[in-house]
Amino acid sequence: MLTKWSRSRAAAVLCLLGLVAGDAAASEGLELFPDPKILTVLVVVFVLLVPLVNRALLAPMLRVLDARAERIQGTRKRATRLEEAARAAVARYESSIQEARRAAEVARRAALEEARRLAAEETGAARADAALELGRTRAEVAQALVEARRGLRAQSTALAREAAARVLGRELA
């Protein structure tokens, strides 16, 4: 069955063929129009072949093209979903990197504070030990000074007696 468009197209083709044939016939003495019986048979064959060609060639080809367009669209949708998934994965990756950096910074600061606290404790303990040792040493020096003074007093008394004895020229009792 011919549509209105295909009928008008067929008529245009026939007119064009008639004009071309007319030009050729005028120059070489050919017939201007073909035999009406042959023309009728050709038109009937053409009209009968249009639905067959449509069904046998055009419809499958259009189905293939439609299927291809659907596959392309499906592939584009899948590519869009994959791109979104990739963006989400990159965002999660960057987020986890930031979180790891924050955790590392917190751990570094905690370790630094712990090291400072331990250093302060060790310094305080060393100062306390030094103060204790200094106190002991001062006590020992003070004790040695007291003993040296006692010894010097005893020696000074003996030396004073000996000096007096020499000056006086006699022994003192």
Summary of the structure (lengths in Angstrom):
residues: 173
radius of gyration: 62.4
end to end distance: 167.9
largest distance: 188.7
contacts: 346
relative contact order: 0.03
helix: 91%
strand: 0%
